[in-house]
């Protein structure tokens, strides 16, 4: 549990963000301060993993989805750990300081990441450690990479198209998150309060609202055991399409070549006229009735846009279809846009010979 939960007004979050503050008494104000670049978010529940040794980057390059060979010190990248069938298992926020590769993970995921990496070491010169007990993470709306002498920081590349990749959603110039600034600062846990200093604190309520508004997927929240990166437009920041073999690459290449992932992510404007919002995991059903077409994955209250969410629906779901999440209507904005089928005229049968 974070030491910053002792701050006045702190209300602990639930679900995947338990252990840090959801808000400190005024989530709307906190979100505005965060959007203006003035506040900082306690993310000390995130996992922190280090990889050391001369083979660390080439080794991680061979195991994960992003191109890591020759990565310059203090350069941030995002990379995924996939299952053999190409399903997303972990999203790793990675930055190397020239001697150590730092990874931050979703809350509670560090032990599993370390266990899997240890199982893949073989004879390579690498050492993996879960240092979550000694280091904490702060989120701040800054786009600058850290420099030598400063704490290590991971800068989020979203929504930029990184390297040789492909975007299933709009290009960066048309993306709602264009110009977005966000980074994770890794600091010794004992120095957490000093690192915050006199800056105002914002809770995960505010951070999640900005994430959802940016269409930014989150592992363990917008993913399930079947998720492949294409469905969430995650190729744009985390997958290099022309690198060497890694676990799950066959699925990445096959689906990219076919161009049709089984599902796709959508942004949802939720009806806020009621007091309650649906929970993540609620099925998305056409308002006219019928079978569910997907699942609500993220829910947030945005200071300006009101209740919003992300959902994953079947690839062929009509983009104009209004959905229901429980009793709450949800108007969808497609992120991964399905290909519209081309109407082909059926050739007419030849006329039999004879008089007309």
Beta strands, then each sheet from edge to edge (+ up, - down):
strand 1: 11-12
strand 2: 21-23
strand 3: 40-42
strand 4: 47-52
strand 5: 76-82
strand 6: 88-96
strand 7: 100-105
strand 8: 127-130
strand 9: 135-140
strand 10: 153-155
strand 11: 183-188
strand 12: 201-202
strand 13: 263-270
strand 14: 283-286
strand 15: 292-302
strand 16: 306-314
strand 17: 322-325
strand 18: 328-334
sheet 1: 1+ 2-
sheet 2: 10+ 11- 9+ 3- 12-
sheet 3: 5+ 6- 7+ 4- 8+
sheet 4: 13+ 16- 15+ 14- 17+ 18- 13+
end
